[in-house]
Amino acid sequence: AQKITQTQPGMFVQEKEAVTLDCTYDTSDQSYGLFWYKQPSSGEMIFLIYQGSYDEQNATEGRYSLNFQKARKSANLVISASQLGDSAMYFCAMRENNHGQNFVFGPGTRLSVLP
Amino acid sequence: GAVVSQHPSWVICKSGTSVKIECRSLDFQATTMFWYRQFPKQSLMLMATSNEGSKATYEQGVEKDKFLINHASLTLSTLTVTSAHPEDSSFYICSARNTHAVGYGYTFGSGTRLTVV
């Protein structure tokens, strides 16, 4: 079974608008971390935001915020005021703290920001 | 912030030759590094977990004799693709965890695009 699901293979958003990228996860661990990474065409993985399973408040980092709904096991990324440079692949990832230190990545969502 | 340097960024090699990729943590010590493989338009798949001073732990389906991992120091892990074939062409990316960083501490290298001809 997929541990990380990203149901949107591709998304379009108008410049300056907000966009939500979906992520749902599956784990039986009580302690885990959720991450979002941006991968531009150059290939590097750029860390965007982190949410711990015990964090009661939604994480925010500048224009990025994470809509964490623990009971629904969802961790959607919200990008406000989209910019052309936001066009990239976005990956949701999870680290289960009782299953080693490695990440499990979702299939990714390709975001295209339209001028 | 923590920096992971990966080298080379791209390499073209002939079928049957071996290629070494280096992943180096520049300003922190990483007892554990991770190697991922990414095919075009797909996600990152963990290949192996590299532990300093001990044998790497390979994911199911990854040939350990083909993908040799050496983590001889706290700042360097290497992945050697032995007897490379065209099907090994892919994007390889490493990651290291800075255990002294606040919160998460994972940093990725910039990746290596391997093309076997």
gemmi code that builds the backbone of each chain (N, CA, C; Angstrom):
import gemmi

chains = {
    "A": [
        ("ALA", (0.844, -1.188, 0.000), (0.000, 0.000, 0.000), (0.883, 1.242, 0.000)),
        ("GLN", (0.416, 2.270, -0.700), (1.164, 3.511, -0.771), (1.130, 4.187, 0.584)),
        ("LYS", (2.295, 4.617, 1.038), (2.325, 5.317, 2.313), (2.037, 6.803, 2.136)),
        ("ILE", (2.410, 7.324, 0.999), (2.168, 8.733, 0.714), (1.420, 8.827, -0.609)),
        ("THR", (0.310, 9.507, -0.601), (-0.508, 9.677, -1.799), (-0.612, 11.147, -2.150)),
        ("GLN", (-0.293, 11.431, -3.367), (-0.496, 12.784, -3.908), (-1.360, 12.598, -5.142)),
        ("THR", (-2.612, 12.975, -5.033), (-3.599, 12.631, -6.057), (-3.568, 13.552, -7.278)),
        ("GLN", (-2.801, 14.621, -7.201), (-2.778, 15.582, -8.303), (-1.452, 15.458, -9.069)),
        ("PRO", (-1.439, 14.773, -10.184), (-0.190, 14.669, -10.947), (0.273, 16.036, -11.453)),
        ("GLY", (-0.692, 16.900, -11.783), (-0.358, 18.218, -12.289), (-1.373, 19.238, -11.831)),
        ("MET", (-0.876, 20.449, -11.578), (-1.764, 21.531, -11.152), (-1.331, 22.805, -11.873)),
        ("PHE", (-2.345, 23.633, -12.174), (-2.066, 24.951, -12.753), (-2.610, 25.999, -11.797)),
        ("VAL", (-1.904, 27.084, -11.696), (-2.385, 28.197, -10.866), (-1.972, 29.504, -11.534)),
        ("GLN", (-2.813, 30.466, -11.389), (-2.508, 31.795, -11.934), (-1.538, 32.497, -10.988)),
        ("GLU", (-0.616, 33.207, -11.572), (0.332, 33.988, -10.762), (-0.436, 34.856, -9.772)),
        ("LYS", (0.099, 34.904, -8.554), (-0.419, 35.687, -7.428), (-1.605, 35.020, -6.730)),
        ("GLU", (-2.097, 33.928, -7.283), (-3.160, 33.206, -6.610), (-2.559, 32.194, -5.622)),
        ("ALA", (-3.406, 31.682, -4.734), (-2.986, 30.625, -3.811), (-3.319, 29.264, -4.419)),
        ("VAL", (-2.554, 28.269, -4.012), (-2.792, 26.903, -4.513), (-2.563, 25.916, -3.379)),
        ("THR", (-3.346, 24.846, -3.379), (-3.206, 23.792, -2.376), (-2.812, 22.491, -3.071)),
        ("LEU", (-1.730, 21.913, -2.606), (-1.276, 20.618, -3.119), (-1.590, 19.562, -2.074)),
        ("ASP", (-2.289, 18.522, -2.508), (-2.786, 17.529, -1.557), (-1.752, 16.462, -1.228)),
        ("CYS", (-1.830, 15.983, 0.006), (-0.977, 14.880, 0.442), (-1.715, 14.125, 1.536)),
        ("THR", (-1.887, 12.832, 1.363), (-2.383, 12.000, 2.444), (-1.361, 10.912, 2.719)),
        ("TYR", (-1.345, 10.444, 3.947), (-0.313, 9.492, 4.345), (-0.926, 8.365, 5.156)),
        ("ASP", (-0.152, 7.319, 5.268), (-0.621, 6.144, 5.996), (0.498, 5.664, 6.904)),
        ("THR", (0.244, 5.633, 8.177), (1.222, 5.128, 9.129), (0.508, 4.662, 10.381)),
        ("SER", (1.137, 3.699, 11.042), (0.621, 3.252, 12.337), (1.474, 3.810, 13.473)),
        ("ASP", (2.567, 4.511, 13.100), (3.410, 5.131, 14.106), (2.685, 6.323, 14.724)),
        ("GLN", (2.934, 6.568, 15.994), (2.393, 7.758, 16.648), (3.313, 8.955, 16.431)),
        ("SER", (4.587, 8.654, 16.237), (5.586, 9.709, 16.069), (6.120, 9.675, 14.650)),
        ("TYR", (5.899, 10.738, 13.941), (6.358, 10.811, 12.554), (6.505, 12.276, 12.164)),
        ("GLY", (7.181, 12.471, 11.059), (7.359, 13.824, 10.538), (6.921, 13.872, 9.094)),
        ("LEU", (6.370, 14.985, 8.720), (5.908, 15.194, 7.352), (6.671, 16.362, 6.746)),
        ("PHE", (7.094, 16.198, 5.521), (7.951, 17.173, 4.861), (7.412, 17.481, 3.465)),
        ("TRP", (7.670, 18.658, 3.020), (7.421, 19.007, 1.620), (8.731, 19.506, 1.012)),
        ("TYR", (8.993, 18.999, -0.202), (10.172, 19.415, -0.947), (9.757, 19.904, -2.327)),
        ("LYS", (10.519, 20.850, -2.818), (10.341, 21.368, -4.175), (11.514, 20.896, -5.013)),
        ("GLN", (11.216, 20.388, -6.200), (12.287, 19.963, -7.102), (12.137, 20.676, -8.443)),
        ("PRO", (12.935, 21.712, -8.674), (12.897, 22.376, -9.985), (13.538, 21.482, -11.041)),
        ("SER", (13.530, 21.939, -12.261), (14.052, 21.119, -13.364), (15.532, 20.790, -13.201)),
        ("SER", (16.242, 21.569, -12.428), (17.664, 21.296, -12.184), (17.871, 20.032, -11.356)),
        ("GLY", (16.858, 19.572, -10.662), (16.946, 18.311, -9.942), (17.192, 18.405, -8.448)),
        ("GLU", (17.660, 19.542, -7.973), (17.931, 19.611, -6.532), (16.631, 19.521, -5.738)),
        ("MET", (16.731, 19.018, -4.547), (15.586, 18.917, -3.651), (15.674, 20.052, -2.642)),
        ("ILE", (14.683, 20.905, -2.671), (14.684, 22.085, -1.810), (13.654, 21.884, -0.709)),
        ("PHE", (14.121, 21.896, 0.533), (13.227, 21.727, 1.670), (12.330, 22.944, 1.793)),
        ("LEU", (11.029, 22.699, 2.001), (10.086, 23.799, 2.138), (9.551, 23.935, 3.550)),
        ("ILE", (9.056, 22.820, 4.115), (8.330, 22.929, 5.364), (8.239, 21.569, 6.036)),
        ("TYR", (8.155, 21.611, 7.352), (8.117, 20.389, 8.158), (6.990, 20.472, 9.188)),
        ("GLN", (6.336, 19.329, 9.396), (5.300, 19.238, 10.433), (5.524, 17.967, 11.222)),
        ("GLY", (5.693, 18.088, 12.519), (5.807, 16.926, 13.376), (4.437, 16.430, 13.792)),
        ("SER", (4.334, 15.142, 14.044), (3.021, 14.567, 14.347), (2.454, 15.091, 15.655)),
        ("TYR", (3.326, 15.554, 16.519), (2.855, 16.066, 17.805), (2.672, 17.588, 17.808)),
        ("ASP", (3.001, 18.201, 16.692), (2.848, 19.660, 16.627), (1.367, 19.996, 16.544)),
        ("GLU", (0.909, 20.842, 17.453), (-0.519, 21.157, 17.470), (-0.879, 22.254, 16.485)),
        ("GLN", (0.104, 23.099, 16.172), (-0.174, 24.181, 15.235), (0.339, 23.823, 13.851)),
        ("ASN", (-0.361, 24.302, 12.849), (0.093, 24.097, 11.482), (1.394, 24.854, 11.241)),
        ("ALA", (2.315, 24.197, 10.543), (3.598, 24.827, 10.250), (3.433, 25.897, 9.174)),
        ("THR", (4.206, 26.953, 9.301), (4.242, 27.999, 8.278), (5.693, 28.415, 8.054)),
        ("GLU", (6.014, 28.687, 6.798), (7.347, 29.164, 6.417), (7.151, 30.140, 5.269)),
        ("GLY", (7.054, 31.409, 5.600), (6.892, 32.405, 4.546), (5.586, 32.201, 3.791)),
        ("ARG", (5.681, 31.982, 2.486), (4.472, 31.795, 1.673), (3.943, 30.369, 1.733)),
        ("TYR", (4.667, 29.503, 2.430), (4.240, 28.110, 2.527), (3.576, 27.854, 3.885)),
        ("SER", (2.493, 27.133, 3.857), (1.879, 26.672, 5.092), (1.395, 25.251, 4.874)),
        ("LEU", (1.336, 24.538, 5.945), (0.944, 23.140, 5.880), (-0.382, 22.986, 6.611)),
        ("ASN", (-1.386, 22.500, 5.927), (-2.697, 22.264, 6.530), (-2.711, 20.821, 7.042)),
        ("PHE", (-2.398, 20.687, 8.316), (-2.232, 19.372, 8.923), (-3.534, 18.939, 9.586)),
        ("GLN", (-4.116, 17.854, 9.082), (-5.320, 17.307, 9.674), (-5.008, 15.864, 10.063)),
        ("LYS", (-4.624, 15.717, 11.313), (-4.083, 14.444, 11.785), (-5.107, 13.322, 11.694)),
        ("ALA", (-6.332, 13.588, 12.090), (-7.349, 12.533, 12.085), (-7.627, 12.036, 10.666)),
        ("ARG", (-7.492, 12.919, 9.690), (-7.717, 12.541, 8.305), (-6.418, 12.102, 7.633)),
        ("LYS", (-5.309, 12.197, 8.362), (-3.987, 11.840, 7.834), (-3.720, 12.589, 6.532)),
        ("SER", (-3.911, 13.878, 6.621), (-3.590, 14.688, 5.453), (-2.662, 15.835, 5.854)),
        ("ALA", (-1.831, 16.225, 4.916), (-0.824, 17.267, 5.165), (-0.673, 18.075, 3.883)),
        ("ASN", (-1.678, 18.848, 3.588), (-1.679, 19.595, 2.329), (-0.778, 20.825, 2.417)),
        ("LEU", (-0.110, 21.109, 1.326), (0.753, 22.295, 1.239), (-0.026, 23.422, 0.578)),
        ("VAL", (-0.010, 24.575, 1.227), (-0.651, 25.756, 0.655), (0.441, 26.758, 0.298)),
        ("ILE", (0.453, 27.156, -0.947), (1.378, 28.193, -1.399), (0.546, 29.436, -1.685)),
        ("SER", (0.852, 30.495, -0.981), (0.104, 31.736, -1.185), (0.849, 32.612, -2.189)),
        ("ALA", (0.117, 33.475, -2.868), (0.702, 34.445, -3.798), (1.723, 33.787, -4.723)),
        ("SER", (1.254, 32.836, -5.527), (2.150, 32.059, -6.389), (3.000, 32.960, -7.271)),
        ("GLN", (4.229, 32.494, -7.484), (5.161, 33.201, -8.350), (5.577, 32.263, -9.484)),
        ("LEU", (6.038, 32.840, -10.567), (6.456, 32.021, -11.711), (7.553, 31.034, -11.309)),
        ("GLY", (8.392, 31.451, -10.397), (9.473, 30.582, -9.942), (9.008, 29.419, -9.092)),
        ("ASP", (7.732, 29.379, -8.759), (7.194, 28.249, -7.999), (6.918, 27.048, -8.895)),
        ("SER", (6.976, 27.222, -10.194), (6.742, 26.104, -11.120), (7.817, 25.048, -10.897)),
        ("ALA", (7.397, 23.856, -10.535), (8.337, 22.779, -10.192), (7.540, 21.537, -9.809)),
        ("MET", (8.276, 20.461, -9.512), (7.663, 19.282, -8.903), (7.665, 19.473, -7.395)),
        ("TYR", (6.607, 19.024, -6.752), (6.509, 19.118, -5.309), (6.259, 17.720, -4.749)),
        ("PHE", (7.100, 17.370, -3.791), (7.009, 16.049, -3.185), (6.660, 16.160, -1.710)),
        ("CYS", (5.695, 15.355, -1.297), (5.375, 15.179, 0.116), (6.142, 13.946, 0.591)),
        ("ALA", (6.680, 14.006, 1.774), (7.464, 12.883, 2.289), (7.173, 12.688, 3.769)),
        ("MET", (7.391, 11.482, 4.211), (7.141, 11.146, 5.620), (8.328, 10.370, 6.179)),
        ("ARG", (8.657, 10.674, 7.396), (9.627, 9.885, 8.148), (8.905, 9.300, 9.339)),
        ("GLU", (8.877, 7.976, 9.405), (8.262, 7.311, 10.543), (9.340, 7.071, 11.581)),
        ("ASN", (9.198, 7.659, 12.724), (10.291, 7.660, 13.697), (10.571, 6.296, 14.307)),
        ("ASN", (9.665, 5.368, 14.176), (9.912, 4.025, 14.671), (10.326, 3.072, 13.571)),
        ("HIS", (10.597, 3.627, 12.393), (10.992, 2.791, 11.258), (12.213, 3.393, 10.570)),
        ("GLY", (13.226, 3.693, 11.360), (14.447, 4.203, 10.778), (14.379, 5.675, 10.478)),
        ("GLN", (15.413, 6.148, 9.800), (15.514, 7.582, 9.571), (15.166, 7.977, 8.152)),
        ("ASN", (14.859, 7.020, 7.314), (14.693, 7.377, 5.907), (13.296, 7.902, 5.624)),
        ("PHE", (13.203, 8.577, 4.501), (11.949, 9.144, 4.038), (11.234, 8.195, 3.112)),
        ("VAL", (9.918, 8.349, 3.073), (9.119, 7.781, 2.001), (8.518, 8.951, 1.251)),
        ("PHE", (8.706, 8.982, -0.056), (8.225, 10.089, -0.865), (6.937, 9.732, -1.573)),
        ("GLY", (6.101, 10.724, -1.768), (4.938, 10.564, -2.602), (5.328, 10.679, -4.060)),
        ("PRO", (4.393, 10.442, -4.978), (4.684, 10.471, -6.412), (4.908, 11.862, -6.973)),
        ("GLY", (4.540, 12.870, -6.223), (4.803, 14.233, -6.665), (3.650, 14.864, -7.411)),
        ("THR", (3.648, 16.191, -7.391), (2.690, 17.006, -8.143), (3.479, 18.049, -8.908)),
        ("ARG", (3.219, 18.129, -10.199), (3.891, 19.161, -11.000), (3.025, 20.411, -11.011)),
        ("LEU", (3.567, 21.477, -10.462), (2.852, 22.749, -10.405), (3.346, 23.669, -11.510)),
        ("SER", (2.416, 24.204, -12.237), (2.749, 25.188, -13.269), (2.049, 26.491, -12.923)),
        ("VAL", (2.821, 27.555, -12.809), (2.269, 28.873, -12.493), (2.161, 29.647, -13.798)),
        ("LEU", (0.966, 30.114, -14.078), (0.697, 30.801, -15.340), (0.779, 32.308, -15.167)),
        ("PRO", (1.405, 33.000, -16.116), (1.530, 34.466, -15.988), (0.217, 35.164, -16.247)),
    ],
    "B": [
        ("GLY", (23.710, 27.305, 6.848), (22.951, 26.073, 7.028), (23.749, 24.876, 6.549)),
        ("ALA", (23.247, 23.677, 6.820), (23.929, 22.452, 6.433), (23.989, 22.329, 4.920)),
        ("VAL", (25.141, 21.916, 4.432), (25.338, 21.776, 2.991), (25.849, 20.381, 2.684)),
        ("VAL", (25.249, 19.778, 1.682), (25.704, 18.481, 1.185), (26.142, 18.669, -0.258)),
        ("SER", (27.367, 18.305, -0.507), (27.924, 18.449, -1.853), (27.927, 17.093, -2.543)),
        ("GLN", (27.395, 17.038, -3.732), (27.364, 15.787, -4.491), (28.106, 16.013, -5.804)),
        ("HIS", (28.940, 15.049, -6.119), (29.810, 15.197, -7.294), (29.995, 13.861, -7.987)),
        ("PRO", (29.954, 13.758, -9.298), (29.727, 14.864, -10.232), (28.242, 15.179, -10.367)),
        ("SER", (27.926, 16.269, -10.987), (26.527, 16.619, -11.197), (25.962, 15.878, -12.401)),
        ("TRP", (26.826, 15.525, -13.315), (26.375, 14.689, -14.426), (27.579, 13.900, -14.940)),
        ("VAL", (27.291, 12.716, -15.473), (28.361, 11.883, -16.013), (27.796, 11.014, -17.123)),
        ("ILE", (28.590, 10.873, -18.155), (28.268, 9.970, -19.270), (29.359, 8.917, -19.296)),
        ("CYS", (28.976, 7.664, -19.309), (29.989, 6.617, -19.326), (29.597, 5.534, -20.320)),
        ("LYS", (30.567, 4.752, -20.669), (30.327, 3.652, -21.607), (29.792, 2.437, -20.858)),
        ("SER", (28.991, 1.682, -21.519), (28.440, 0.466, -20.938), (29.582, -0.460, -20.513)),
        ("GLY", (29.472, -0.999, -19.298), (30.495, -1.906, -18.793), (31.505, -1.257, -17.866)),
        ("THR", (31.532, 0.054, -17.854), (32.469, 0.750, -16.958), (31.790, 1.042, -15.622)),
        ("SER", (32.606, 1.477, -14.655), (32.082, 1.800, -13.331), (32.132, 3.301, -13.101)),
        ("VAL", (31.200, 3.782, -12.337), (31.106, 5.212, -12.049), (30.977, 5.418, -10.544)),
        ("LYS", (31.755, 6.352, -10.000), (31.683, 6.647, -8.574), (31.049, 8.010, -8.371)),
        ("ILE", (30.094, 8.062, -7.463), (29.432, 9.320, -7.110), (29.737, 9.609, -5.644)),
        ("GLU", (30.132, 10.845, -5.366), (30.484, 11.229, -4.000), (29.416, 12.111, -3.376)),
        ("CYS", (29.188, 11.891, -2.104), (28.255, 12.720, -1.338), (28.981, 13.142, -0.073)),
        ("ARG", (29.153, 14.435, 0.071), (29.990, 14.949, 1.155), (29.234, 15.993, 1.972)),
        ("SER", (29.200, 15.799, 3.285), (28.616, 16.828, 4.157), (29.716, 17.833, 4.481)),
        ("LEU", (29.475, 19.092, 4.163), (30.546, 20.083, 4.222), (30.730, 20.712, 5.592)),
        ("ASP", (29.688, 20.868, 6.343), (29.821, 21.599, 7.598), (29.175, 20.875, 8.763)),
        ("PHE", (28.974, 19.567, 8.612), (28.465, 18.790, 9.722), (28.864, 17.337, 9.507)),
        ("GLN", (28.752, 16.569, 10.574), (29.069, 15.159, 10.493), (27.774, 14.360, 10.304)),
        ("ALA", (27.810, 13.446, 9.381), (26.623, 12.665, 9.072), (26.924, 11.182, 9.265)),
        ("THR", (26.411, 10.621, 10.342), (26.628, 9.193, 10.552), (25.792, 8.361, 9.597)),
        ("THR", (24.738, 8.963, 9.094), (23.852, 8.249, 8.183), (23.584, 9.086, 6.942)),
        ("MET", (23.743, 8.479, 5.811), (23.392, 9.116, 4.551), (22.495, 8.172, 3.787)),
        ("PHE", (21.733, 8.735, 2.876), (20.768, 7.954, 2.108), (21.011, 8.170, 0.620)),
        ("TRP", (20.847, 7.105, -0.135), (20.981, 7.198, -1.594), (19.643, 6.878, -2.242)),
        ("TYR", (19.246, 7.766, -3.133), (17.984, 7.627, -3.841), (18.243, 7.567, -5.340)),
        ("ARG", (17.278, 6.989, -6.018), (17.302, 6.939, -7.475), (15.973, 7.503, -7.970)),
        ("GLN", (16.045, 8.281, -9.034), (14.840, 8.895, -9.573), (14.830, 8.743, -11.080)),
        ("PHE", (13.826, 8.040, -11.582), (13.630, 7.939, -13.027), (12.830, 9.141, -13.491)),
        ("PRO", (12.917, 9.464, -14.782), (12.200, 10.644, -15.291), (10.721, 10.620, -14.943)),
        ("LYS", (10.245, 11.733, -14.484), (8.842, 11.944, -14.157), (8.357, 11.024, -13.034)),
        ("GLN", (9.286, 10.510, -12.245), (8.882, 9.672, -11.130), (9.435, 10.226, -9.822)),
        ("SER", (9.048, 9.588, -8.744), (9.463, 10.041, -7.433), (10.821, 9.453, -7.062)),
        ("LEU", (11.311, 9.860, -5.926), (12.573, 9.337, -5.416), (12.329, 7.985, -4.767)),
        ("MET", (13.170, 7.034, -5.091), (13.091, 5.712, -4.490), (14.367, 5.471, -3.696)),
        ("LEU", (14.213, 5.135, -2.429), (15.372, 4.880, -1.588), (16.067, 3.615, -2.068)),
        ("MET", (17.364, 3.724, -2.279), (18.153, 2.563, -2.673), (18.802, 1.911, -1.463)),
        ("ALA", (19.411, 2.753, -0.628), (20.163, 2.204, 0.486), (20.404, 3.278, 1.529)),
        ("THR", (20.623, 2.806, 2.729), (21.011, 3.667, 3.842), (22.466, 3.377, 4.149)),
        ("SER", (23.252, 4.432, 4.134), (24.692, 4.300, 4.308), (25.060, 4.702, 5.736)),
        ("ASN", (25.690, 3.799, 6.454), (26.065, 4.057, 7.840), (27.581, 4.117, 7.971)),
        ("GLU", (28.052, 5.164, 8.586), (29.500, 5.340, 8.747), (30.113, 4.179, 9.501)),
        ("GLY", (31.124, 3.578, 8.893), (31.868, 2.520, 9.555), (31.218, 1.156, 9.526)),
        ("SER", (30.100, 1.034, 8.858), (29.473, -0.283, 8.774), (28.866, -0.472, 7.390)),
        ("LYS", (28.330, -1.660, 7.184), (27.770, -1.969, 5.869), (26.476, -1.207, 5.633)),
        ("ALA", (26.256, -0.883, 4.380), (25.022, -0.190, 4.022), (23.850, -1.159, 4.095)),
        ("THR", (22.700, -0.593, 4.316), (21.461, -1.368, 4.312), (20.730, -1.087, 3.019)),
        ("TYR", (20.539, -2.114, 2.217), (19.939, -1.947, 0.898), (18.441, -2.246, 0.939)),
        ("GLU", (17.708, -1.517, 0.143), (16.272, -1.762, 0.012), (16.054, -2.992, -0.859)),
        ("GLN", (14.906, -3.584, -0.681), (14.574, -4.787, -1.429), (14.623, -4.495, -2.927)),
        ("GLY", (15.270, -5.389, -3.646), (15.340, -5.243, -5.095), (16.550, -4.490, -5.580)),
        ("VAL", (17.334, -3.921, -4.685), (18.534, -3.187, -5.083), (19.735, -4.115, -4.964)),
        ("GLU", (20.465, -4.269, -6.067), (21.606, -5.188, -6.082), (22.794, -4.558, -5.385)),
        ("LYS", (23.170, -5.117, -4.262), (24.263, -4.517, -3.495), (25.612, -4.699, -4.182)),
        ("ASP", (25.749, -5.729, -5.009), (27.005, -5.912, -5.721), (27.135, -4.973, -6.903)),
        ("LYS", (26.020, -4.436, -7.338), (26.050, -3.507, -8.457), (26.193, -2.070, -7.971)),
        ("PHE", (25.559, -1.773, -6.883), (25.586, -0.431, -6.317), (26.361, -0.494, -5.001)),
        ("LEU", (27.664, -0.277, -5.115), (28.529, -0.378, -3.944), (28.523, 0.932, -3.173)),
        ("ILE", (28.283, 0.838, -1.888), (28.242, 2.037, -1.057), (29.331, 1.935, -0.002)),
        ("ASN", (30.090, 3.007, 0.113), (31.153, 3.097, 1.107), (30.972, 4.373, 1.912)),
        ("HIS", (30.921, 4.247, 3.222), (30.755, 5.428, 4.087), (31.907, 5.392, 5.089)),
        ("ALA", (33.094, 5.711, 4.596), (34.313, 5.504, 5.370), (34.577, 6.594, 6.390)),
        ("SER", (33.928, 7.733, 6.245), (34.148, 8.803, 7.214), (32.820, 9.465, 7.536)),
        ("LEU", (32.832, 10.343, 8.520), (31.594, 10.993, 8.951), (31.132, 12.074, 7.988)),
        ("THR", (31.921, 12.325, 6.966), (31.530, 13.374, 6.035), (31.450, 12.909, 4.590)),
        ("LEU", (31.715, 11.634, 4.330), (31.758, 11.193, 2.945), (31.130, 9.817, 2.766)),
        ("SER", (30.207, 9.750, 1.823), (29.660, 8.468, 1.381), (29.791, 8.418, -0.132)),
        ("THR", (30.132, 7.249, -0.644), (30.261, 7.117, -2.095), (29.360, 5.988, -2.590)),
        ("LEU", (28.825, 6.195, -3.763), (28.034, 5.187, -4.460), (28.753, 4.867, -5.760)),
        ("THR", (29.112, 3.600, -5.932), (29.764, 3.188, -7.170), (28.817, 2.281, -7.947)),
        ("VAL", (28.507, 2.700, -9.146), (27.704, 1.875, -10.042), (28.673, 1.029, -10.849)),
        ("THR", (28.687, -0.260, -10.580), (29.665, -1.132, -11.237), (29.081, -1.723, -12.511)),
        ("SER", (29.953, -1.887, -13.496), (29.547, -2.467, -14.780), (28.206, -1.865, -15.235)),
        ("ALA", (28.240, -0.571, -15.399), (27.002, 0.157, -15.706), (26.423, -0.252, -17.055)),
        ("HIS", (25.123, -0.280, -17.114), (24.414, -0.572, -18.352), (23.411, 0.540, -18.614)),
        ("PRO", (22.900, 0.651, -19.821), (21.972, 1.740, -20.136), (20.778, 1.824, -19.191)),
        ("GLU", (20.334, 0.688, -18.679), (19.182, 0.728, -17.758), (19.524, 1.348, -16.407)),
        ("ASP", (20.818, 1.548, -16.140), (21.244, 2.220, -14.912), (21.193, 3.737, -15.062)),
        ("SER", (20.947, 4.195, -16.283), (20.845, 5.634, -16.504), (19.695, 6.183, -15.663)),
        ("SER", (19.991, 7.180, -14.876), (18.992, 7.697, -13.947), (19.559, 8.929, -13.252)),
        ("PHE", (18.763, 9.518, -12.386), (19.191, 10.615, -11.530), (19.396, 10.039, -10.137)),
        ("TYR", (20.608, 10.177, -9.618), (20.933, 9.650, -8.292), (21.137, 10.837, -7.354)),
        ("ILE", (20.535, 10.757, -6.183), (20.626, 11.876, -5.245), (20.846, 11.351, -3.837)),
        ("CYS", (21.698, 12.029, -3.104), (21.986, 11.597, -1.746), (21.391, 12.587, -0.746)),
        ("SER", (21.288, 12.117, 0.470), (20.746, 12.947, 1.543), (21.491, 12.597, 2.817)),
        ("ALA", (21.667, 13.593, 3.671), (22.330, 13.364, 4.945), (21.548, 14.055, 6.037)),
        ("ARG", (21.636, 13.457, 7.227), (20.919, 14.069, 8.345), (21.918, 14.666, 9.325)),
        ("ASN", (21.720, 15.925, 9.618), (22.522, 16.594, 10.617), (21.817, 16.434, 11.951)),
        ("THR", (22.312, 15.494, 12.746), (21.589, 15.163, 13.979), (21.639, 16.279, 15.012)),
        ("HIS", (22.502, 17.258, 14.775), (22.593, 18.374, 15.717), (21.746, 19.558, 15.295)),
        ("ALA", (21.092, 19.424, 14.159), (20.252, 20.526, 13.687), (18.933, 20.519, 14.437)),
        ("VAL", (18.345, 21.677, 14.584), (17.049, 21.781, 15.241), (15.986, 21.125, 14.368)),
        ("GLY", (15.133, 20.327, 14.941), (14.024, 19.767, 14.188), (14.427, 18.638, 13.263)),
        ("TYR", (14.391, 18.870, 11.996), (14.518, 17.839, 10.997), (15.943, 17.556, 10.555)),
        ("GLY", (16.626, 18.508, 9.996), (18.046, 18.379, 9.704), (18.424, 17.583, 8.487)),
        ("TYR", (17.488, 17.267, 7.616), (17.842, 16.532, 6.413), (18.232, 17.500, 5.307)),
        ("THR", (19.318, 17.172, 4.647), (19.783, 17.998, 3.532), (20.108, 17.093, 2.352)),
        ("PHE", (19.694, 17.514, 1.164), (19.948, 16.736, -0.038), (21.110, 17.311, -0.828)),
        ("GLY", (21.823, 16.418, -1.495), (22.799, 16.859, -2.480), (22.069, 17.346, -3.711)),
        ("SER", (22.829, 17.852, -4.658), (22.211, 18.425, -5.856), (21.942, 17.379, -6.929)),
        ("GLY", (22.347, 16.135, -6.673), (22.019, 15.061, -7.601), (23.069, 14.839, -8.670)),
        ("THR", (23.066, 13.628, -9.212), (23.966, 13.243, -10.310), (23.144, 12.586, -11.397)),
        ("ARG", (23.254, 13.159, -12.580), (22.537, 12.562, -13.710), (23.496, 11.635, -14.445)),
        ("LEU", (23.228, 10.339, -14.388), (24.079, 9.335, -15.014), (23.451, 8.872, -16.326)),
        ("THR", (24.243, 8.934, -17.371), (23.824, 8.425, -18.668), (24.820, 7.366, -19.104)),
        ("VAL", (24.355, 6.169, -19.333), (25.220, 5.080, -19.779), (24.931, 4.821, -21.258)),
        ("VAL", (25.990, 4.906, -22.059), (25.789, 4.753, -23.512), (26.456, 3.471, -24.026)),
    ],
}
model = gemmi.Model(1)
for chain_id, residues in chains.items():
    chain = gemmi.Chain(chain_id)
    for i, (resn, *xyz) in enumerate(residues, 1):
        res = gemmi.Residue()
        res.name, res.seqid = resn, gemmi.SeqId(i, " ")
        for name, pos in zip(("N", "CA", "C"), xyz):
            atom = gemmi.Atom()
            atom.name, atom.element = name, gemmi.Element(name[0])
            atom.pos, atom.b_iso = gemmi.Position(*pos), 0.0
            res.add_atom(atom)
        chain.add_residue(res)
    model.add_chain(chain)
structure = gemmi.Structure()
structure.add_model(model)
structure.setup_entities()
